[in-house]
């Protein structure tokens, strides 16, 4: 009963702030249909803040400041399993890296809030939202400018290769590499290409599939 009366209720404020800030970050991720969304980010931020609150209580009661630093460090290293689980390798593309980084930083925000530095935590969240929302258009533009895709084209005859290469040059597409495998009936061509023109890859694939002699075309 005495412990309840002497409880520092400002610690509850820290946990509440952690829920709010974690929720703000999670709403952005959840809005893009990521599995690690609102609830995950709230729990991560709340858990991290709880560790720092507990650490501070231990320091107050037992006077062991090294334990406070050690417990926070364990949160940072332990959050890695969530980050790895949110990364998906899909062909030659990797998705979920931003979410993984967001989860790790959300844990850091929780530690900051748990230490009582509310303004610093809010500033960190603002910078996170700027990186995830404000820079989205820029990153999309840079990705379009530098994206390389791998094409597998199956031809009925190697004589049709000239038409494929001619179409790529016509569409202002750079060919990074080309590899060809032949058998008795068909020829398979593996192309690494980079689009420099305005047309989309979807239109390019449609145009290539419409050429004479093309049996199959796919992105690998």
N, C-alpha and C positions, 0 to 999 in steps of 0.2 A: 504493500500500500504506500509506503514511504517512497519507493522507487517511482511509483506512478505519479505522486505529487511533485516530486523533484524532477520529473522528466522535462527535457528541453524541447518545447514544442516547435521551436524554429527548425528542428530537424525534419518535422513533417512538411514544413514549407519547402524545404529542399527537395524532398521526394515529389511533392506536387509540381514543382517547377520542372523536375526531370521528366515527369509524365507529359507535361505540356510541350516542352521542347522536343522530346522524342516523338510525340505525336505529330508535330509540325513537319519534321523530317519524314516520318512514315507516310504522311498524306501525299507527299510528292511522289514517293516510290510507289505507293499503292495506286495512285492515279495513272500510272503507266503499266498497271496489271502485273507488277512483280509480286512473287510469293512473299518475299520479305517486305511487308508493307506496314500499315499503321500499327497493328498489334505487336509485330516483331520489334519495331524500333522503340515503341514505348517500353516493352519489357527489357530490352537491352539497356536503354538509358536508365530506367528505374533500378535495374539490378546493379549497374555500375555505381549509381548514386548511393544505393544501399550499402555497398561495400565501403565507400568512403565515409558514410555516416557511422557505420559500425567501427571502422578504423579509428575515427575521431573519438568515439565513446571509449574504445579500448585505451587510447592514449590518455584520455582524461582520468580513467579509472586506475590504469596500471602504469602509466608513464613509460610506454614503449613506442617512441616515434618511428623506429625502424620498421615495426610491423605495419604501420600505416602505409609506408612507401611500398613495402613488399606486397601487401594485398592489392594495391592499385596496379602494380606491375603484373600480377597474376591475371587480373581482368583483361589487360591489354593483350597478353599472350594467349589467353584462353578464348578470346572472341574469334580467333582465327578459324575455328571449326565452322562457325556460322558463315563466315566469308567464303570459305571453300565450298560450302554447300550451295551458295547462291550463284556460283560461276558455272556456266554451261558452255561446252564446246560443241559448236554446230558446224560441221564441215571445216571450212577454213576461217570461220568467224568465232569469236569468243564473246559471250554475252554475260552480263551480271557483274562485271568488274566495278562499275560505278556503285552498284548496290553493296558489294562487298566492302568497298572503301567507305561507303556511307555508314554501314553497320559498325565498322571499326571506329570511325570518328564519332558516331553516336555514343559508343561506349566511353570515349574520351570526354564527350560533353557531360555524360552522367557523372564521371569522376570529378569534373570541374564543379558541377552543381553540388555534388555531395560534399565538396570542400567549402561550399558557401560563396563561391564567386559567381553570382548570378549574372552580372553584367557581362563578364568575360564569356560565360556560356552562351548568352544571347547573341553576342557578337560573332562567336564561332558558328552558331546556327545560321545567322544572316549570311556569312561568307559561304557556308555550305549551300544554302538556297541559291545564292548567286552563281556558284559553280554548276549546280545541277539544273537550274532553270535559265538563268541569264546567259550562260554560255552554250546552251543547247543548239541554237541556230548556228553559232560559229563552228561547233564540233561537227554538226551535220554537213556544213559546207566543206570543211576540211576533209571529211570522210569521203564525200562525193568526188573531191578532187584527187584523192590519193588511193581510192579503193581499187584493188586488183582482184579479179575473179578468175576462177579456173573453169574452163569450158571443155567438155568432152563432146566431140563431134564425130559421128559415125557416118562414113560415106560409102556409097555403092562402088565408087571408083576413085582412085587417087587423082584422076584427071580433073575431078571437081574441086580439088584443093585450090586451084588458081582462082576460082569464083569466090570461095570463102575468103581468101586473103584480100581479094579485090574489094569485096563488100566491107571488110573491116577497115581498109584504108579509106574507102569512100565515106564511112561513118566517123572518121577521125578517131580511130581506136589504135592505141599503141599496143604492139605485141611484145610482151616481155620475154616469152619463151614459147617454143613449139616443139612437140614431140609426136612422132607418127609411128603407129604399129599397123602392119599389114598382114592380112591372111588371104586365103584364096578368093573369098567372096566380097569382103569389105575392108575398109581402112579406117582405123581409129586415130583421131588427132586430139592431142591434149594441148590446149592453149592457155597461157596466162596472159590476160589482157587488161588494159587500163583505159577507161573511157576518158577522153578529153573533150569530146563534143557535147552538145546540149541534149542529145537523145538519151533516153533511159535505157538501162540494160534490158528491160522487158521488150521494148520495141526492137532492140538489136537482136535478141533471141528470136523474135517473131520473123524478122527479115531474113535471118540466117536459115531458119527452118523452112522458109519458102523457096529457097534456092534449089535448083535441080540437082539431084544426086545426093541430097542430104537425107539420110535414113533416120537419124536420131540426134538430138542435141540436148545437153543437160549441163547444169552448173554442179560442180563437184567440190 
